[in-house]
Amino acid sequence: MSITNGFAQHRFGRRNVLRGMLGGGAVTVGLPLLDRFLNSNGTAFADGKALPACFGTWLWGLGCDPGHWEPKVAGTKYEFGTQMAALQPFRDDTNLFIGLKVYLDSHAAAPHNAGWIGCTTGSPAPPSFASIDTIVADTIGTRTRFKSLEVACDGTKTSVSRKGATANASENSPAALYARVFGPEFKDPNAAEFTPDIGDIMRKSSLSAITEQRQELMKKLGAADRAGVDQYFTSIRELEKQLEIMLERPAPLEACAIPAKGDEAPPGYIIDDATTNNKLFARILAHALACGQTNVINVLFSEPLSNLRRAGSSMTYHMYTHEEAIDTSVGYQIEADRFRRQCFAALADLLGTLKGFKEGPGTLLDRMLIVGFTDVGYAKTHGVDNMPMLTFGKAGGRLKTGYAIDAKGDTVARVGLTVQQALGVRTSTWGTESNTTGRPFAELMNA
């Protein structure tokens, strides 16, 4: 197909549009919080508008052992079961849900998949729906440099973040994440001086020029092609908006500081290496949130069918859950339990890092709402009933914390609906088939 751009006639294809728009290279843009200063307490902008709430997910593989993670009593005076004991210091920042399940309806059980798919999409079917993080990001992540950041601590590139069947890729190297967020394109919101990047100005000008070509192109296409091209250009319009904002001075952010790089462990399935990289990822992600680079993060500590193992051993966590005998003196598999407790210790590291960032009288964790979830209720049977789910943080004051709630067989989608409503997503129902719900956990919502 050829079009005339006012200077010459040339062949104009989809890939040529991309090269023309991006000038032969990737456009990476940034957006800190704009044109306002924080109030004297560091809790809101000068006009009284609250700092934005942030969202995160944290996935661990292989669930928990029934009877060893649940508190003995629900309510506000609970204590975690032994397998989640590492989370006890964060009880007042946590909501723990007991008895949730994924309703499979007529769908196959899909071991190690149906559970996490249900938790993230409200459906047990293969992941053809948007995951909850992308739904939330469409509300709170449209005016940040990165709509979301995904990391995998176990050396994979796995992610549960998706718009449909295709997953967003994860960074598995803390060094790579550091370079991506705090490399040359990072703009410090607390810098004394601000000079717009000439490259941003030129890219914005190039995008505007291509927009004129787009209008001419759309006149020459049929309805189906117009729909496809329009979808493609939707993402380009988002880039234009981000570039426009990049030309404005960012507002100072009290908790923002550029972190040190740190020494990462080799990406891979060794659980001690995954734990080391989890700590590094936690620090980089916390700084990225505090500096307004993103409002949405996704952390995968181990993939659903976890292949984490000890150094020098060929036995994986997953193998232990199926092959290790249950120790009758304690009622669970000793080696599998060691892996599980280390997973929750890693989650506690993330929570402690976020809580260590002070923002006025509160912390970054107070501004967060993180969902912790897994792939199965009980790995030995691949069950998707009594699915452990947790939330952490108050979503900037929108959510109460410190509760253990017995959901008595309700769908996991109730948590997802609660999260969405707390973060401003305009929806009254969520989920598919028997998982469809219009009942958030209203007792957790602040008016």
Secondary structure, 3 states (H helix, E strand, C coil): CEEECCCCEEECCHHHHHHHHHCCCCCCCCCCCECCCECCCCCEECCCCECCCEEEEEECCCECCCCCCCCCCCECCCCCCHHHHHHHHHHHHEEEEEEEECCCCCCCCCCCCHHHHHHHHCCCCCCCCCCHHHHHHHHHCCCCCECCEEEECCCCCCCCCECCCCECCCECCHHHHHHHHHCCCCCCCCCCCCCCCHHHHHHHHHHHHHHHHHHHHHCCCCHHHHHHHHHHHHHHHHHHHHHHHHCCCECCCCCCCCCCCCCCCCCCCEHHHHHHHHHHHHHHHHHHHHCCCECEEEEECCCCCCCCECCCCCCEHHHHHHHCCCECCCCECHHHHHHHHHHHHHHHHHHHHHHCCEECCEEHHHHEEEEEECCCCECCCCECCCEEEEEECCHHHCECCCEEEECCCCECHHHHHHHHHHCCCCCCCECCHHHCECCCCHHHECC
